[in-house]
Amino acid sequence: MKDNLFHIDKFISTSRKVAFLTFLVASILLLIFYFTEFNGMIYFSLLFTISALFINAYYFLKLILFFNEKVKRNQILLSLFMMLLNIPLGLLYLEIGLNIYSHSNPI
């Protein structure tokens, strides 16, 4: 039981890091694209978005499976909430990126 709780704690910590890092990398990619208007960045950003979606979905579903542990429910809920916050932010970043891309000059 104690090993299982340690594993859950480690997974919760990792899921929070994943949520934060995907937010941070997406923000950096958007800023790079905004300041450089390099059209190739949009393809890299799209690839990142798809891979981040799969990685975050894996951690999200795994946290839902760990939800039956009554001791760690509050921590799991906080991690799930942090991961869910990335969805509207990702959609906002996608909208901003596509708006910049549509108004950029082709080279």
ROLUM-218947 format. One record per atom (N, C-alpha, C): x, z, y; chain; residue number from 1. Coordinates in steps of 0.05 Angstrom, whole numbers. Layout:
       c1       c3       c2   chaine   num
        X        Z        Y        A   NUM
...
This chain:
       c1       c3       c2   chaine   num
       17        0      -24        A     1
        0        0        0        A     1
       17        0       25        A     1
       38       16       25        A     2
       56       18       48        A     2
       71       -8       53        A     2
       79      -21       31        A     3
       92      -47       34        A     3
       73      -68       45        A     3
       48      -67       37        A     4
       28      -85       47        A     4
       24      -82       77        A     4
       23      -57       86        A     5
       19      -51      115        A     5
       44      -61      131        A     5
       67      -57      120        A     6
       91      -67      133        A     6
       91      -97      135        A     6
       82     -111      114        A     7
       79     -140      114        A     7
       59     -149      135        A     7
       37     -134      137        A     8
       16     -141      157        A     8
       27     -137      185        A     8
       41     -115      190        A     9
       53     -110      216        A     9
       72     -132      224        A     9
       89     -141      205        A    10
      108     -162      211        A    10
       93     -188      217        A    10
       72     -194      202        A    11
       57     -218      206        A    11
       43     -218      233        A    11
       32     -195      240        A    12
       19     -192      266        A    12
       39     -197      289        A    12
       62     -186      286        A    13
       83     -190      306        A    13
       91     -219      308        A    13
       94     -232      285        A    14
      102     -260      285        A    14
       80     -277      297        A    14
       55     -271      291        A    15
       33     -287      302        A    15
       31     -285      332        A    15
       37     -261      343        A    16
       38     -258      372        A    16
       61     -274      384        A    16
       83     -274      371        A    17
      106     -289      381        A    17
      100     -319      380        A    17
       87     -328      359        A    18
       79     -356      357        A    18
       60     -364      379        A    18
       40     -347      384        A    19
       21     -353      406        A    19
       35     -354      433        A    19
       53     -336      438        A    20
       67     -335      463        A    20
       86     -359      466        A    20
      101     -365      444        A    21
      120     -387      445        A    21
      106     -415      448        A    21
       83     -418      435        A    22
       69     -444      439        A    22
       59     -446      468        A    22
       50     -424      479        A    23
       42     -425      507        A    23
       65     -431      525        A    23
       88     -418      520        A    24
      112     -422      537        A    24
      123     -450      535        A    24
      125     -461      511        A    25
      135     -488      507        A    25
      116     -508      520        A    25
       90     -505      516        A    26
       70     -523      528        A    26
       72     -522      559        A    26
       76     -499      570        A    27
       79     -497      599        A    27
      104     -511      609        A    27
      126     -507      594        A    28
      151     -521      602        A    28
      148     -551      599        A    28
      136     -561      578        A    29
      132     -589      575        A    29
      114     -601      597        A    29
       94     -586      605        A    30
       76     -596      626        A    30
       92     -597      653        A    30
      108     -576      658        A    31
      124     -576      683        A    31
      144     -599      683        A    31
      157     -604      661        A    32
      177     -626      659        A    32
      163     -652      664        A    32
      140     -656      652        A    33
      125     -681      655        A    33
      115     -684      684        A    33
      107     -661      696        A    34
       96     -662      724        A    34
      118     -670      743        A    34
      142     -659      740        A    35
      163     -664      759        A    35
      178     -690      754        A    35
      180     -699      730        A    36
      195     -723      724        A    36
      177     -747      721        A    36
      152     -744      714        A    37
      134     -765      708        A    37
      145     -785      688        A    37
      162     -775      670        A    38
      173     -792      648        A    38
      151     -796      628        A    38
      143     -821      625        A    39
      120     -827      607        A    39
      125     -821      578        A    39
      150     -822      569        A    40
      157     -815      542        A    40
      151     -786      535        A    40
      150     -769      555        A    41
      145     -741      551        A    41
      116     -736      541        A    41
       98     -754      548        A    42
       70     -750      539        A    42
       68     -753      508        A    42
       84     -770      497        A    43
       84     -773      468        A    43
       96     -749      453        A    43
      118     -739      465        A    44
      130     -715      454        A    44
      111     -691      456        A    44
       97     -690      479        A    45
       78     -668      483        A    45
       54     -670      464        A    45
       46     -694      458        A    46
       24     -698      439        A    46
       33     -689      411        A    46
       57     -697      403        A    47
       68     -688      377        A    47
       70     -658      376        A    47
       79     -645      398        A    48
       81     -616      399        A    48
       53     -604      396        A    48
       33     -615      410        A    49
        6     -604      409        A    49
       -5     -605      381        A    49
       -1     -627      367        A    50
      -12     -629      340        A    50
        2     -609      321        A    50
       29     -607      324        A    51
       43     -588      306        A    51
       36     -559      313        A    51
       33     -553      339        A    52
       25     -526      347        A    52
       -3     -519      337        A    52
      -20     -539      337        A    53
      -47     -534      326        A    53
      -46     -525      297        A    53
      -30     -539      281        A    54
      -29     -532      253        A    54
      -15     -505      248        A    54
        6     -500      263        A    55
       20     -474      261        A    55
        2     -451      269        A    55
      -11     -454      292        A    56
      -29     -433      301        A    56
      -53     -429      283        A    56
      -63     -451      272        A    57
      -86     -449      253        A    57
      -78     -434      228        A    57
      -54     -438      218        A    58
      -44     -424      195        A    58
      -44     -394      200        A    58
      -31     -386      223        A    59
      -30     -357      229        A    59
      -57     -346      235        A    59
      -74     -361      247        A    60
     -101     -351      253        A    60
     -117     -345      228        A    60
     -116     -364      209        A    61
     -131     -361      184        A    61
     -119     -338      167        A    61
      -93     -335      168        A    62
      -80     -314      153        A    62
      -88     -287      165        A    62
      -89     -285      191        A    63
      -98     -260      204        A    63
     -127     -253      197        A    63
     -144     -273      195        A    64
     -171     -268      187        A    64
     -172     -257      158        A    64
     -155     -267      141        A    65
     -154     -256      114        A    65
     -144     -227      113        A    65
     -126     -220      132        A    66
     -117     -192      134        A    66
     -137     -173      147        A    66
     -159     -184      157        A    67
     -177     -168      173        A    67
     -190     -145      157        A    67
     -190     -147      130        A    68
     -202     -126      114        A    68
     -187     -100      115        A    68
     -162      -99      125        A    69
     -147      -75      128        A    69
     -158      -59      152        A    69
     -172      -37      147        A    70
     -185      -22      168        A    70
     -165       -9      187        A    70
     -142       -3      177        A    71
     -122       11      193        A    71
     -112       -7      216        A    71
     -109      -33      211        A    72
      -97      -51      230        A    72
     -117      -70      244        A    72
     -142      -64      243        A    73
     -162      -82      254        A    73
     -159      -87      284        A    73
     -153      -66      299        A    74
     -150      -70      328        A    74
     -127      -88      335        A    74
     -105      -84      321        A    75
      -81     -101      325        A    75
      -87     -130      317        A    75
     -101     -133      295        A    76
     -108     -160      285        A    76
     -126     -174      305        A    76
     -146     -159      316        A    77
     -164     -171      335        A    77
     -150     -179      361        A    77
     -131     -163      370        A    78
     -115     -170      393        A    78
      -99     -195      388        A    78
      -87     -197      365        A    79
      -72     -221      359        A    79
      -90     -246      357        A    79
     -113     -243      345        A    80
     -132     -265      343        A    80
     -141     -274      371        A    80
     -145     -254      389        A    81
     -153     -260      416        A    81
     -131     -275      431        A    81
     -107     -267      427        A    82
      -84     -280      440        A    82
      -82     -309      431        A    82
      -87     -313      405        A    83
      -86     -341      394        A    83
     -109     -357      404        A    83
     -132     -345      407        A    84
     -156     -360      417        A    84
     -153     -367      446        A    84
     -137     -352      462        A    85
     -132     -359      490        A    85
     -117     -385      493        A    85
     -102     -392      473        A    86
      -86     -417      474        A    86
     -104     -441      473        A    86
     -128     -439      462        A    87
     -146     -463      460        A    87
     -154     -473      488        A    87
     -167     -456      505        A    88
     -174     -467      531        A    88
     -150     -474      548        A    88
     -128     -460      545        A    89
     -104     -467      560        A    89
      -93     -494      550        A    89
      -93     -498      525        A    90
      -84     -524      514        A    90
     -102     -547      523        A    90
     -128     -542      524        A    91
     -146     -563      534        A    91
     -141     -568      564        A    91
     -136     -547      579        A    92
     -130     -550      608        A    92
     -104     -566      611        A    92
      -84     -559      596        A    93
      -58     -573      598        A    93
      -61     -602      589        A    93
      -78     -607      569        A    94
      -83     -635      561        A    94
      -96     -651      583        A    94
     -116     -639      596        A    95
     -130     -652      618        A    95
     -111     -658      641        A    95
      -95     -638      648        A    96
      -75     -642      670        A    96
      -55     -664      663        A    96
      -45     -663      638        A    97
      -25     -683      629        A    97
      -36     -711      629        A    97
      -61     -714      619        A    98
      -73     -740      619        A    98
      -80     -750      647        A    98
      -87     -732      665        A    99
      -92     -739      693        A    99
      -66     -749      706        A    99
      -44     -734      701        A   100
      -18     -743      712        A   100
      -10     -770      700        A   100
      -14     -773      675        A   101
       -7     -798      661        A   101
      -23     -822      671        A   101
      -49     -818      677        A   102
      -65     -840      686        A   102
      -59     -848      715        A   102
      -47     -830      730        A   103
      -40     -836      758        A   103
      -11     -843      761        A   103
        5     -844      740        A   104
       33     -850      742        A   104
       38     -880      743        A   104
       60     -887      755        A   105
       67     -916      757        A   105
       82     -924      732        A   105
       74     -947      720        A   106
       89     -956      697        A   106
      116     -967      705        A   106
      135     -963      688        A   107
      163     -971      694        A   107
      167    -1000      685        A   107
